[in-house]
Amino acid sequence: MAPPAIKRPRQSLTRRLMTGSVWFMATRTLMTGSVWFMAGSFTTRWLSGEPAGRWLSEQALSSCGSSMSSLCETLPPKNGIGVNSTSKEILHLQPLLANEMDRMDFLGSSKERRLELPPPPQEIDGSSTGTKQLIRYFEARHQINETMHGKNKSKDLSGTAYERAQVVKHAPWMPRRKMCKESCCVEAVAISLAQDEHQIIHGRDAMDLSDLMVRHYDRSHRKGGRVQFHAQMLNEKMLPCLVPGTTIFVENHHKDLLYFWQKLRPQIEVPYVLITSLSDGNSPFARSENIGDPLLMKWYGTNPKYSKHPTFQKHYEKKFKPMHLGLAGFGFVKQEQHLLPYLRLNNFTNPFLDKARWDFSMEPFDFEKDVFIHFGLHKDHRRALWQVLCPNASATSVSCNRNTRTLAVTEIYAETSKHRFGVSPVGEGYDCYRTYELLLLGVIPIIEERYPESHDLFEGLPVIQMPNMRNANSTQQFTEAIKSYIESDKFQNANFEDGWQRLFLKYQRQQLLHDTGRDKEILVDEQGREYYQAYHYSVRDKSAENKVFCSEKGSCEFKNGGLGKKDWPQRKTQTQWGEQWAKSGRF
């Protein structure tokens, strides 16, 4: 559950204008020409380091009326955003203090969180397709360090999609959708889609994609505040208000899953989507046979491992979708802080479009030069594999260096980018964030095959899959696998563009919206920006609004016993409620 908005003392408009004013000129080109305006007012407390990125809500603007009263004409812009007295549209400019989150309560309007989107990527010389014009990480290492740590460092290098999004609760272009029952309410909130386009997939994406979540650990703390998502912690009192297409994330632990299937699921009476992620466990983990649930629309899961249960085998091709692990979740180095500046330098261009870099006739293959080896040795099979791959290890090199924890991330990434291939063995779980680091750096990963799951997972991506890789006993086996793949039609005839797009959240969001039918609810504002409708659930008795984490003793308790087909509610149970919700979305 996202924390409440920060409450600050209200100040009069006059005081806001008089305190620490900063005046500036800005322009925005409209279809009818350029509109100029002058406005000001950054209060000293905003400039003193408090979060910026404030937006005027559409509700506040619409309250100004068609004639735009003198009060409205003097509305100060917040962080480069002002009111055009002719068009009344919100003008979006490069922020003075970019990409930090804040909330506002303006002219009595409802509190809405609106964030400035990241600036467009820099242009690069040459064609935007093909790798010949692309910058390698090692070539831009100092520039990336400057972006991260320099005087003009970027402030938008990490964060959830929700934290980067524009969130609108009320607007002229948005239908008012709110329904309540005795214990709960559900309300639609518009969340922008634009930030998803360049949001690197991440272990925490399940919470960015969901409406409700069952959590095992409270891992949302970070320096400077809490990680924020739209998804609310699932409270049993919310279940009567669930509407069709609701997406529920359950952390992939045995206790959490049994709690969901045996305590929560019997109370769900509408079609829903399930996501299991954020652990090293396979998906599906517990109760794979419940994929036959008639109300379960889709089941997304990381570390896919297809169950042999007859019910799962009957339904998985239609209902189950493997989900990429992406970059590391909580508690690790924020890899996106190092990768996002690099990807921006190349306009987020797919580095696998041009095959010239992997043309062995132009540059013969050399195992030590071409294959990057850098992984932890905490597992027996990894230590055995490392002995095979690194017989001539050097303490001064990055590849084949035992001390994986002492090297700087930028140093590791710079060295990685000099290679054409990289080994990514299985760790605690099947999928590994290293695979995605390699792909984003333009390096082809070598992984252990898990057939057919890994082929479904990495469809459309250049990934070399070796059967039983952990038991390889020579580098020659890797060399043969590499050459066989590079010479294959599967590599030579593919541009990997579809797979490259799957490395960003936009692909997953669009797929989920399509699978639930919620793509038909997409909204467009006056400026042509698209928003999806997220479902915000709440309990009416605020004293019952407690957060439950299944790792805590006494939490997520349930009675022993299975959940049989006789317990599945029929679709007709909540037909009237679902129809009422669907009608509320029409103007």
C-alpha positions as CSV (number, residue, x, y, z in Angstrom):
1,M,0.0,0.0,0.0
2,A,1.4,3.4,-0.9
3,P,2.0,5.6,2.1
4,P,-0.3,8.6,2.6
5,A,0.5,11.9,1.1
6,I,2.8,14.1,3.1
7,K,0.7,16.7,4.9
8,R,2.3,20.2,4.9
9,P,0.9,23.5,6.3
10,R,-1.4,25.3,3.8
11,Q,-0.1,28.6,2.6
12,S,-2.0,31.4,1.0
13,L,-1.6,32.0,-2.7
14,T,0.0,35.4,-2.0
15,R,2.5,33.9,0.3
16,R,3.4,31.3,-2.2
17,L,4.0,34.0,-4.8
18,M,6.0,36.2,-2.5
19,T,8.2,33.5,-1.0
20,G,11.4,32.7,-2.9
21,S,10.0,33.4,-6.4
22,V,11.8,32.3,-9.5
23,W,10.5,33.8,-12.7
24,F,11.1,32.2,-16.0
25,M,9.9,32.3,-19.6
26,A,8.8,29.1,-21.4
27,T,7.3,28.1,-24.7
28,R,5.2,25.2,-26.0
29,T,4.3,24.6,-29.6
30,L,0.6,23.8,-30.1
31,M,-1.2,22.9,-33.3
32,T,-2.3,26.5,-33.7
33,G,1.1,27.9,-33.0
34,S,3.3,28.9,-30.1
35,V,1.9,29.9,-26.8
36,W,4.0,32.1,-24.5
37,F,3.5,32.5,-20.8
38,M,5.4,34.0,-17.9
39,A,4.9,32.5,-14.4
40,G,6.9,31.9,-11.3
41,S,7.1,30.9,-7.7
42,F,9.3,28.1,-6.4
43,T,9.0,28.5,-2.6
44,T,12.2,28.4,-0.7
45,R,11.2,25.1,0.9
46,W,11.0,23.5,-2.6
47,L,14.4,24.8,-3.5
48,S,15.9,23.6,-0.2
49,G,15.9,20.0,-1.2
50,E,12.3,18.8,-0.7
51,P,10.9,16.7,-3.5
52,A,9.8,18.5,-6.6
53,G,7.9,17.4,-9.7
54,R,4.5,18.9,-8.8
55,W,1.7,19.0,-11.2
56,L,-1.6,20.9,-11.4
57,S,-4.5,18.5,-11.3
58,E,-7.0,18.5,-14.1
59,Q,-9.7,18.9,-11.4
60,A,-8.2,22.1,-10.2
61,L,-8.0,23.4,-13.7
62,S,-11.5,22.5,-14.6
63,S,-12.7,24.3,-11.5
64,C,-11.4,27.6,-13.0
65,G,-14.3,27.7,-15.4
66,S,-14.4,28.6,-19.1
67,S,-13.6,32.3,-18.6
68,M,-10.5,31.6,-16.5
69,S,-10.9,34.0,-13.5
70,S,-8.1,36.3,-12.4
71,L,-7.2,33.8,-9.7
72,C,-6.7,31.1,-12.3
73,E,-4.7,33.4,-14.5
74,T,-2.2,33.9,-11.7
75,L,-1.8,30.2,-10.8
76,P,2.0,29.7,-10.4
77,P,3.6,26.9,-12.3
78,K,5.1,24.1,-10.3
79,N,8.4,22.9,-11.5
80,G,8.0,24.2,-15.0
81,I,4.3,23.6,-15.4
82,G,1.8,26.4,-15.8
83,V,-1.6,27.3,-17.0
84,N,-2.3,28.7,-20.5
85,S,-5.2,31.1,-20.1
86,T,-6.4,30.4,-23.6
87,S,-6.4,26.6,-23.8
88,K,-6.4,25.8,-20.1
89,E,-4.1,22.9,-20.8
90,I,-1.3,21.8,-18.6
91,L,2.0,22.8,-20.3
92,H,4.8,20.2,-19.7
93,L,8.3,21.6,-19.8
94,Q,11.7,20.4,-18.8
95,P,11.6,20.5,-15.0
96,L,13.9,22.7,-12.9
97,L,14.2,19.9,-10.4
98,A,13.6,16.8,-12.5
99,N,11.9,13.5,-11.7
100,E,11.4,13.6,-8.0
101,M,8.1,12.7,-6.4
102,D,5.7,14.9,-4.4
103,R,2.1,15.3,-3.7
104,M,-0.1,18.4,-3.6
105,D,-3.4,19.6,-2.2
106,F,-4.2,22.6,-4.4
107,L,-7.4,24.8,-4.2
108,G,-9.1,22.0,-2.2
109,S,-8.7,19.4,-5.0
110,S,-8.2,15.8,-4.3
111,K,-4.6,14.8,-3.8
112,E,-3.0,13.5,-6.9
113,R,0.6,12.4,-7.6
114,R,1.9,13.6,-11.0
115,L,5.5,13.0,-12.0
116,E,7.6,14.4,-14.7
117,L,8.6,11.7,-17.2
118,P,12.3,11.1,-18.0
119,P,13.7,13.4,-20.7
120,P,13.9,12.0,-24.2
121,P,17.2,10.1,-24.9
122,Q,20.0,11.9,-26.7
123,E,20.4,11.7,-30.4
124,I,23.4,9.8,-31.7
125,D,25.2,10.1,-34.9
126,G,24.6,7.7,-37.7
127,S,21.8,5.3,-38.3
128,S,19.5,4.4,-35.4
129,T,19.6,0.7,-36.5
130,G,22.6,-1.6,-36.4
131,T,25.3,-1.9,-33.8
132,K,28.1,-0.2,-35.7
133,Q,26.9,3.2,-34.6
134,L,26.1,2.1,-31.0
135,I,28.3,3.1,-28.1
136,R,29.7,0.3,-26.0
137,Y,29.5,0.7,-22.3
138,F,33.3,0.8,-21.8
139,E,33.5,3.6,-24.3
140,A,31.0,5.7,-22.3
141,R,32.1,4.7,-18.8
142,H,33.2,8.1,-17.7
143,Q,30.1,9.8,-19.2
144,I,27.9,7.3,-17.3
145,N,29.7,7.9,-14.1
146,E,29.2,11.7,-14.5
147,T,25.4,11.1,-15.1
148,M,25.3,9.1,-11.9
149,H,27.6,11.0,-9.6
150,G,28.7,14.3,-11.2
151,K,27.7,17.8,-10.6
152,N,24.7,17.6,-12.9
153,K,23.8,14.0,-12.0
154,S,20.4,12.7,-13.1
155,K,17.8,12.1,-10.4
156,D,15.6,9.6,-12.3
157,L,17.9,6.6,-12.6
158,S,15.9,4.3,-10.3
159,G,12.3,3.9,-9.2
160,T,9.2,2.0,-9.9
161,A,7.0,2.7,-12.9
162,Y,4.4,4.0,-10.5
163,E,6.8,6.5,-9.0
164,R,7.6,7.8,-12.5
165,A,4.0,7.8,-13.7
166,Q,1.3,10.5,-14.0
167,V,-1.6,9.5,-11.8
168,V,-5.0,11.1,-12.2
169,K,-8.0,10.6,-10.0
170,H,-10.5,13.0,-11.7
171,A,-10.4,14.7,-15.1
172,P,-12.9,15.7,-17.7
173,W,-11.8,12.9,-20.0
174,M,-12.1,10.3,-17.3
175,P,-15.3,8.6,-16.2
176,R,-16.0,8.7,-12.4
177,R,-15.9,5.0,-11.3
178,K,-16.4,4.2,-7.7
179,M,-18.5,1.4,-6.2
180,C,-18.8,0.3,-2.5
181,K,-20.2,-2.5,-0.5
182,E,-20.5,-2.8,3.3
183,S,-16.8,-3.5,4.0
184,C,-15.0,-2.1,1.0
185,C,-14.8,0.2,-2.0
186,V,-13.2,0.0,-5.5
187,E,-12.3,3.1,-7.5
188,A,-10.6,3.5,-10.9
189,V,-7.5,5.6,-11.1
190,A,-5.8,6.7,-14.4
191,I,-2.1,5.9,-14.6
192,S,0.0,6.9,-17.5
193,L,1.6,4.4,-19.9
194,A,4.4,6.5,-21.3
195,Q,6.9,5.8,-18.5
196,D,6.7,2.0,-19.2
197,E,8.3,2.3,-22.6
198,H,11.9,2.6,-21.2
199,Q,11.3,1.1,-17.8
200,I,13.7,-1.9,-17.6
201,I,12.1,-5.1,-16.4
202,H,12.8,-5.7,-12.8
203,G,12.1,-8.2,-10.1
204,R,9.6,-5.9,-8.5
205,D,7.5,-5.5,-11.7
206,A,4.8,-7.8,-10.3
207,M,3.9,-5.1,-7.8
208,D,3.9,-2.5,-10.6
209,L,1.5,-4.6,-12.7
210,S,-0.9,-5.6,-9.9
211,D,-3.9,-4.1,-8.2
212,L,-3.6,-6.1,-5.0
213,M,-0.7,-8.0,-3.4
214,V,0.0,-10.7,-0.8
215,R,3.5,-10.0,0.5
216,H,5.9,-12.3,2.4
217,Y,8.4,-9.7,3.5
218,D,8.3,-5.9,4.0
219,R,11.1,-5.0,1.6
220,S,9.8,-1.6,0.5
221,H,12.2,0.5,2.6
222,R,15.0,2.4,0.8
223,K,17.2,5.4,1.4
224,G,15.0,8.5,1.3
225,G,11.6,6.8,1.8
226,R,9.6,3.8,0.8
227,V,9.3,2.1,-2.6
228,Q,5.8,2.9,-3.9
229,F,3.4,1.0,-6.1
230,H,-0.2,1.3,-7.0
231,A,-1.0,-2.1,-5.7
232,Q,-2.6,-2.3,-2.3
233,M,-1.9,-5.0,0.4
234,L,-4.8,-7.5,0.0
235,N,-7.1,-7.3,3.0
236,E,-9.9,-10.0,3.3
237,K,-12.4,-7.2,3.7
238,M,-11.6,-6.0,0.2
239,L,-12.6,-9.3,-1.5
240,P,-16.4,-8.6,-1.9
241,C,-15.5,-5.5,-4.0
242,L,-13.3,-7.3,-6.5
243,V,-14.2,-6.5,-10.1
244,P,-13.5,-8.6,-13.2
245,G,-9.9,-8.4,-14.5
246,T,-8.3,-7.6,-11.1
247,T,-4.7,-8.6,-11.0
248,I,-3.4,-10.1,-7.8
249,F,0.3,-10.6,-7.0
250,V,1.2,-13.4,-4.5
251,E,4.8,-13.5,-3.4
252,N,6.1,-16.9,-4.5
253,H,6.5,-18.6,-1.1
254,H,4.7,-21.8,0.0
255,K,2.9,-20.2,3.0
256,D,1.7,-17.2,0.9
257,L,0.4,-19.4,-1.9
258,L,-1.5,-21.8,0.4
259,Y,-2.9,-18.8,2.2
260,F,-4.1,-17.4,-1.1
261,W,-5.6,-20.7,-2.4
262,Q,-7.2,-21.9,0.8
263,K,-8.2,-18.7,2.6
264,L,-8.6,-15.9,0.0
265,R,-9.5,-17.6,-3.3
266,P,-12.8,-19.2,-2.0
267,Q,-14.0,-15.6,-1.4
268,I,-13.2,-14.4,-4.9
269,E,-16.3,-14.4,-7.2
270,V,-15.0,-12.7,-10.3
271,P,-12.5,-13.5,-13.1
272,Y,-8.9,-12.5,-11.9
273,V,-5.3,-12.7,-13.0
274,L,-2.6,-14.2,-10.7
275,I,1.1,-13.3,-10.7
276,T,3.7,-15.3,-8.7
277,S,7.1,-13.8,-8.4
278,L,9.8,-12.2,-6.1
279,S,11.4,-15.4,-4.9
280,D,13.7,-18.1,-6.2
281,G,10.9,-20.6,-6.3
282,N,9.5,-22.1,-9.5
283,S,6.2,-21.0,-11.0
284,P,3.8,-22.6,-10.5
285,F,5.0,-23.6,-7.1
286,A,2.2,-24.8,-4.8
287,R,-1.1,-26.0,-6.1
288,S,-0.3,-26.0,-9.8
289,E,-3.5,-28.0,-10.5
290,N,-5.4,-24.9,-9.5
291,I,-4.7,-23.5,-12.9
292,G,-8.0,-25.2,-13.7
293,D,-9.8,-22.6,-11.7
294,P,-12.6,-21.4,-14.0
295,L,-12.2,-17.8,-12.7
296,L,-8.4,-17.7,-13.3
297,M,-7.9,-15.8,-16.5
298,K,-4.1,-16.0,-16.7
299,W,-1.3,-17.1,-14.4
300,Y,2.0,-15.2,-14.9
301,G,5.1,-16.6,-13.1
302,T,8.9,-16.2,-12.9
303,N,11.3,-19.2,-12.9
304,P,8.8,-21.3,-15.0
305,K,8.8,-25.0,-14.3
306,Y,5.8,-26.8,-15.9
307,S,4.1,-29.2,-13.5
308,K,3.3,-32.8,-14.7
309,H,-0.1,-32.6,-13.0
310,P,-2.7,-33.6,-15.6
311,T,-4.8,-30.5,-14.9
312,F,-1.8,-28.2,-15.4
313,Q,-0.9,-30.0,-18.6
314,K,-4.4,-29.5,-19.9
315,H,-4.5,-25.8,-19.3
316,Y,-1.0,-24.3,-19.2
317,E,-0.6,-23.5,-22.9
318,K,-3.7,-21.3,-22.7
319,K,-3.4,-20.0,-19.2
320,F,0.2,-19.9,-18.0
321,K,2.7,-17.3,-19.2
322,P,6.4,-17.3,-18.2
323,M,7.5,-14.0,-16.8
324,H,11.1,-12.6,-17.0
325,L,12.9,-12.2,-13.7
326,G,14.6,-9.0,-14.9
327,L,17.1,-7.0,-12.9
328,A,17.5,-7.8,-9.2
329,G,14.7,-7.0,-6.8
330,F,15.2,-5.6,-3.4
331,G,18.5,-5.5,-1.4
332,F,20.9,-5.4,-4.3
333,V,22.8,-2.8,-6.2
334,K,20.3,-0.8,-8.3
335,Q,21.5,-2.0,-11.7
336,E,19.2,0.4,-13.5
337,Q,21.2,3.3,-12.2
338,H,24.2,2.0,-14.2
339,L,22.3,0.7,-17.2
340,L,19.7,3.4,-17.9
341,P,22.2,6.2,-18.7
342,Y,23.9,3.8,-21.1
343,L,20.7,2.8,-22.9
344,R,19.8,6.5,-23.2
345,L,23.0,7.2,-25.0
346,N,22.0,4.7,-27.7
347,N,18.3,5.8,-27.8
348,F,17.4,2.4,-26.3
349,T,18.3,0.8,-29.6
350,N,18.3,-2.9,-30.0
351,P,22.1,-3.9,-30.1
352,F,21.3,-7.2,-31.9
353,L,20.0,-5.8,-35.1
354,D,23.3,-5.9,-36.9
355,K,25.1,-9.2,-36.8
356,A,28.5,-7.9,-37.9
357,R,29.8,-8.0,-34.3
358,W,29.3,-11.7,-34.3
359,D,30.8,-12.4,-37.7
360,F,33.5,-14.9,-37.0
361,S,34.9,-14.5,-40.6
362,M,35.6,-10.9,-39.8
363,E,36.8,-11.5,-36.2
364,P,37.7,-15.1,-35.4
365,F,36.3,-16.5,-32.2
366,D,38.6,-16.6,-29.2
367,F,37.2,-18.1,-26.0
368,E,39.2,-16.1,-23.4
369,K,38.7,-12.8,-25.3
370,D,35.0,-13.3,-26.3
371,V,33.4,-15.1,-23.3
372,F,32.8,-13.1,-20.1
373,I,32.8,-15.2,-16.9
374,H,31.8,-13.4,-13.7
375,F,29.4,-15.0,-11.2
376,G,29.2,-15.9,-7.5
377,L,30.6,-19.2,-6.3
378,H,28.1,-19.9,-3.5
379,K,26.8,-23.1,-5.1
380,D,28.7,-26.3,-5.8
381,H,27.7,-26.5,-9.4
382,R,28.9,-23.0,-10.0
383,R,32.3,-23.7,-8.4
384,A,32.7,-26.8,-10.6
385,L,31.7,-24.8,-13.7
386,W,34.1,-22.0,-12.8
387,Q,37.0,-24.5,-12.6
388,V,36.2,-25.6,-16.1
389,L,35.9,-22.1,-17.5
390,C,38.7,-20.3,-15.7
391,P,41.7,-22.6,-15.5
392,N,44.0,-19.6,-16.0
393,A,42.3,-17.2,-13.6
394,S,44.0,-13.9,-12.9
395,A,43.5,-11.7,-9.8
396,T,44.0,-8.6,-12.0
397,S,41.3,-9.4,-14.5
398,V,37.5,-8.8,-14.2
399,S,36.5,-11.9,-16.1
400,C,37.4,-15.1,-14.1
401,N,38.0,-13.1,-11.0
402,R,37.0,-14.9,-7.8
403,N,36.4,-11.6,-5.8
404,T,33.1,-10.8,-7.3
405,R,32.1,-8.5,-4.5
406,T,35.0,-6.1,-4.5
407,L,34.7,-4.8,-8.0
408,A,32.7,-1.7,-8.9
409,V,29.6,-2.2,-11.0
410,T,30.8,0.2,-13.7
411,E,34.1,-1.7,-13.9
412,I,32.2,-5.0,-14.3
413,Y,29.8,-3.6,-16.9
414,A,32.7,-1.9,-18.9
415,E,34.6,-5.2,-19.1
416,T,31.5,-7.2,-19.9
417,S,30.7,-4.9,-22.9
418,K,34.1,-5.8,-24.4
419,H,33.0,-9.4,-24.8
420,R,30.5,-10.9,-27.3
421,F,29.2,-13.6,-25.0
422,G,28.7,-14.1,-21.2
423,V,28.0,-17.2,-19.0
424,S,24.9,-16.9,-16.8
425,P,24.5,-20.1,-14.7
426,V,21.6,-21.2,-12.6
427,G,21.8,-19.8,-9.0
428,E,19.3,-20.0,-6.2
429,G,16.5,-19.9,-8.8
430,Y,16.5,-20.9,-12.4
431,D,16.4,-17.5,-14.0
432,C,19.1,-15.0,-13.2
433,Y,19.3,-11.2,-13.3
434,R,22.8,-11.6,-14.9
435,T,21.1,-12.8,-18.1
436,Y,19.3,-9.5,-18.4
437,E,22.4,-7.4,-17.6
438,L,24.2,-9.2,-20.4
439,L,21.4,-8.6,-22.9
440,L,21.0,-4.9,-22.0
441,L,24.8,-4.5,-22.5
442,G,24.6,-6.1,-26.0
443,V,26.2,-9.4,-25.0
444,I,24.7,-12.8,-25.8
445,P,24.0,-14.9,-22.6
446,I,24.8,-18.6,-22.4
447,I,22.4,-20.3,-20.0
448,E,21.4,-23.8,-19.0
449,E,18.5,-25.0,-21.0
450,R,15.2,-26.0,-19.2
451,Y,13.1,-27.4,-22.0
452,P,10.5,-26.3,-22.9
453,E,10.2,-23.6,-20.3
454,S,13.4,-21.6,-21.2
455,H,12.5,-21.6,-24.9
456,D,9.1,-20.0,-24.0
457,L,10.7,-17.6,-21.6
458,F,13.4,-16.3,-24.0
459,E,11.5,-16.4,-27.2
460,G,12.7,-13.7,-29.6
461,L,15.9,-13.1,-27.7
462,P,19.5,-14.1,-28.6
463,V,20.2,-16.6,-25.8
464,I,22.4,-19.7,-26.2
465,Q,20.8,-22.6,-24.2
466,M,23.1,-25.5,-23.3
467,P,21.5,-28.7,-22.1
468,N,22.9,-29.7,-18.7
469,M,25.4,-26.8,-18.7
470,R,26.3,-27.3,-15.1
471,N,28.0,-30.6,-15.9
472,A,30.1,-29.3,-18.8
473,N,33.7,-30.5,-18.5
474,S,35.5,-28.4,-21.2
475,T,35.5,-25.0,-22.8
476,Q,35.2,-26.8,-26.1
477,Q,31.6,-27.7,-25.3
478,F,30.9,-24.0,-24.9
479,T,32.7,-23.2,-28.1
480,E,30.7,-25.7,-30.1
481,A,27.4,-24.4,-28.7
482,I,28.4,-20.8,-29.5
483,K,29.4,-21.5,-33.1
484,S,26.4,-23.7,-33.7
485,Y,24.1,-21.0,-32.6
486,I,25.8,-18.1,-34.4
487,E,25.8,-20.1,-37.7
488,S,22.1,-21.1,-37.3
489,D,19.2,-19.6,-39.2
490,K,17.6,-18.9,-35.8
491,F,20.3,-16.3,-35.2
492,Q,21.1,-15.1,-38.7
493,N,17.5,-14.5,-39.8
494,A,16.3,-12.8,-36.7
495,N,16.4,-9.1,-35.8
496,F,15.4,-9.8,-32.2
497,E,13.3,-6.6,-32.1
498,D,10.3,-8.2,-30.5
499,G,12.5,-9.8,-27.9
500,W,14.3,-6.5,-27.2
501,Q,11.0,-4.8,-26.5
502,R,10.2,-7.5,-23.9
503,L,13.1,-6.2,-21.8
504,F,11.0,-3.2,-21.0
505,L,7.8,-3.0,-18.9
506,K,5.6,-1.7,-21.8
507,Y,5.5,-5.1,-23.4
508,Q,4.4,-6.9,-20.1
509,R,1.8,-4.1,-19.3
510,Q,0.2,-4.3,-22.7
511,Q,0.1,-8.1,-22.6
512,L,-1.6,-8.1,-19.2
513,L,-4.1,-5.4,-20.2
514,H,-5.0,-7.4,-23.3
515,D,-5.4,-10.7,-21.4
516,T,-7.8,-9.1,-18.9
517,G,-9.7,-7.1,-21.5
518,R,-8.6,-3.9,-19.8
519,D,-7.0,-2.6,-22.9
520,K,-10.5,-1.6,-23.9
521,E,-10.5,0.8,-20.9
522,I,-7.5,2.9,-22.1
523,L,-8.1,6.6,-21.7
524,V,-6.6,9.5,-23.7
525,D,-6.2,13.0,-22.2
526,E,-6.5,16.3,-24.1
527,Q,-2.8,16.1,-25.1
528,G,-3.2,12.6,-26.6
529,R,-1.4,10.8,-23.7
530,E,-2.6,7.4,-22.9
531,Y,-3.6,6.0,-19.4
532,Y,-4.7,2.6,-18.2
533,Q,-7.3,2.3,-15.5
534,A,-5.9,0.8,-12.3
535,Y,-8.3,-0.5,-9.6
536,H,-7.8,1.0,-6.2
537,Y,-9.3,-1.0,-3.4
538,S,-9.9,0.2,0.2
539,V,-11.6,-0.9,3.4
540,R,-14.3,1.3,4.8
541,D,-13.4,0.6,8.4
542,K,-10.0,2.2,8.6
543,S,-9.2,0.5,11.9
544,A,-9.1,-2.8,9.9
545,E,-6.7,-1.3,7.4
546,N,-3.6,-3.3,8.6
547,K,-0.7,-4.6,6.6
548,V,-0.1,-8.3,6.8
549,F,3.2,-9.9,5.8
550,C,3.1,-13.7,5.6
551,S,6.7,-14.1,7.0
552,E,5.5,-12.8,10.4
553,K,4.4,-15.3,13.0
554,G,0.6,-15.6,13.2
555,S,0.0,-14.0,9.8
556,C,-1.6,-15.7,6.8
557,E,-3.0,-18.5,8.9
558,F,-5.5,-20.9,7.3
559,K,-7.1,-24.2,8.1
560,N,-5.5,-27.3,6.6
561,G,-7.3,-28.9,3.8
562,G,-7.4,-28.9,0.0
563,L,-9.5,-26.7,-2.3
564,G,-11.5,-29.0,-4.6
565,K,-13.5,-28.3,-7.7
566,K,-16.7,-28.3,-5.6
567,D,-15.4,-25.1,-3.9
568,W,-14.9,-23.1,-7.1
569,P,-17.5,-20.3,-7.3
570,Q,-19.3,-20.1,-10.6
571,R,-19.0,-17.1,-12.9
572,K,-22.6,-16.1,-12.5
573,T,-22.1,-15.4,-8.7
574,Q,-20.9,-11.8,-9.3
575,T,-22.3,-11.2,-12.8
576,Q,-24.4,-8.2,-11.7
577,W,-21.6,-6.6,-9.8
578,G,-19.3,-6.9,-12.8
579,E,-21.8,-5.6,-15.2
580,Q,-22.4,-2.6,-12.9
581,W,-18.7,-1.9,-12.9
582,A,-18.5,-2.2,-16.7
583,K,-21.3,0.3,-17.1
584,S,-19.6,2.8,-14.8
585,G,-16.8,3.1,-17.3
586,R,-19.0,4.5,-20.0
587,F,-19.6,8.3,-20.4
